[in-house]
Amino acid sequence: MTSTVAPVGRLVVCPTPIGNLEDVTLRVLETLRQADLVACEDTRHTRVLLDRHGISARLVSLHEHNERARSAELIGRIRGGAVVALVSDAGTPLVSDPGFALVRRCLEEGIALEVLPGPSAVLTALVASGLPAERWRFVGFLPRKHAERERLLERAEETLVAFESPRRLAGTLAHLAERDPERPLAVCRELTKLHEEVRRGSAADLAEHYRESPARGEVVVVVGAVAPGQGARSEALSAVRELVDAGVRVRAAATIVARLTGVGANELYGELTGRGDDTTR
């Protein structure tokens, strides 16, 4: 008797190693073996992982440039009963990697979604940093624009985890050291790889180190929360800078913000001009 039950497809999100190819779970390996199709960021990269574990699978690319079009195709395959495994080049898909459009389509259309646990550079760096993990925030890649990056870093009331380009790392650390030289940081580089490095210290110490020894490879920065009392000062400084950018003179901007926040006008003026706390100006 021929079955009339339609095959049931699903999407399975599979985290992959962030460096060491041994750091993959048994469930992920079994899913990749049984999947009808593996959607991956870079087929060449994923093929290395599959070959390492003796897995033969059909691969299709799904990256930032083709995700929407490819998602429609994959949805059709899943509706036809296929099991599709979604992977990125490293870590968990969707975390600063492609896959969001496909996952959203599945949820909107009532298609089964399964998410497997596994490697994450974010969590690895957070734990390795030695900084408080009770409250933390992941912000993806740090903003390229100076003002956006400044607002983000100076107002963090919890541990902050971010990806950073090795080319911009020294500048970011120098900025942090200028604002708060004692702020605790960790720079996690090439996690789980042969040349893994986790360097912990103050913003001033790490800024000096990476100014003299530029970083290479993939970098995750973990930044300690703003010290008690520093938050209000940082927000006040940001407000003064915004007023100055809008055309207000520094002294006037400092006076206005001081009245609203309680932070000393001379302190704000001195910080913006580099003249120190000078009441004669």
Secondary structure as the mmCIF struct_conf table of DSSP 4:
data_model
#
loop_
_struct_conf.conf_type_id
_struct_conf.id
_struct_conf.beg_label_comp_id
_struct_conf.beg_label_asym_id
_struct_conf.beg_label_seq_id
_struct_conf.end_label_comp_id
_struct_conf.end_label_asym_id
_struct_conf.end_label_seq_id
HELX_LH_PP_P HELX_LH_PP_P1 VAL A 5 PRO A 7
STRN STRN1 ARG A 10 VAL A 13
STRN STRN2 THR A 16 THR A 16
BEND BEND1 ILE A 18 GLY A 19
TURN_TY1_P TURN_TY1_P1 LEU A 21 GLU A 22
HELX_RH_AL_P HELX_RH_AL_P1 LEU A 26 GLN A 34
BEND BEND2 ASP A 36 ASP A 36
STRN STRN3 LEU A 37 CYS A 40
BEND BEND3 GLU A 41 GLU A 41
HELX_RH_AL_P HELX_RH_AL_P2 THR A 43 ARG A 52
TURN_TY1_P TURN_TY1_P2 HIS A 53 GLY A 54
STRN STRN4 LEU A 59 SER A 61
TURN_TY1_P TURN_TY1_P3 GLU A 64 ASN A 66
HELX_RH_AL_P HELX_RH_AL_P3 GLU A 67 ARG A 79
TURN_TY1_P TURN_TY1_P4 GLY A 80 GLY A 81
STRN STRN5 VAL A 83 LEU A 86
BEND BEND4 ASP A 89 ALA A 90
STRN STRN6 GLY A 91 GLY A 91
BEND BEND5 THR A 92 THR A 92
TURN_TY1_P TURN_TY1_P5 PRO A 93 LEU A 94
BEND BEND6 VAL A 95 PRO A 98
HELX_RH_AL_P HELX_RH_AL_P4 PHE A 100 GLU A 108
TURN_TY1_P TURN_TY1_P6 GLU A 109 GLY A 110
STRN STRN7 ALA A 112 VAL A 115
HELX_RH_AL_P HELX_RH_AL_P5 ALA A 121 SER A 129
TURN_TY1_P TURN_TY1_P7 GLY A 130 GLY A 130
BEND BEND7 LEU A 131 LEU A 131
BEND BEND8 GLU A 134 ARG A 135
STRN STRN8 TRP A 136 PHE A 141
HELX_LH_PP_P HELX_LH_PP_P2 LEU A 142 PRO A 143
BEND BEND9 ARG A 144 LYS A 145
HELX_RH_AL_P HELX_RH_AL_P6 HIS A 146 GLU A 154
TURN_TY1_P TURN_TY1_P8 ARG A 155 ARG A 155
BEND BEND10 GLU A 158 GLU A 158
STRN STRN9 THR A 159 GLU A 164
HELX_RH_AL_P HELX_RH_AL_P7 PRO A 166 ARG A 179
TURN_TY1_P TURN_TY1_P9 PRO A 181 GLU A 182
STRN STRN10 PRO A 184 ARG A 189
BEND BEND11 GLU A 190 GLU A 190
TURN_TY1_P TURN_TY1_P10 LEU A 191 THR A 192
BEND BEND12 LYS A 193 LYS A 193
TURN_TY1_P TURN_TY1_P11 LEU A 194 HIS A 195
STRN STRN11 GLU A 197 SER A 202
HELX_RH_AL_P HELX_RH_AL_P8 ALA A 203 GLU A 212
BEND BEND13 SER A 213 SER A 213
BEND BEND14 GLY A 217 GLY A 217
STRN STRN12 VAL A 219 VAL A 223
HELX_LH_PP_P HELX_LH_PP_P3 GLY A 224 ALA A 227
TURN_TY1_P TURN_TY1_P12 PRO A 228 GLY A 229
HELX_RH_AL_P HELX_RH_AL_P9 GLN A 230 ASP A 245
TURN_TY1_P TURN_TY1_P13 ALA A 246 GLY A 247
HELX_RH_AL_P HELX_RH_AL_P10 VAL A 250 THR A 261
HELX_RH_AL_P HELX_RH_AL_P11 ALA A 265 THR A 273
TURN_TY1_P TURN_TY1_P14 GLY A 274 GLY A 274
BEND BEND15 ASP A 277 ASP A 277
TURN_TY1_P TURN_TY1_P15 THR A 279 THR A 280
#
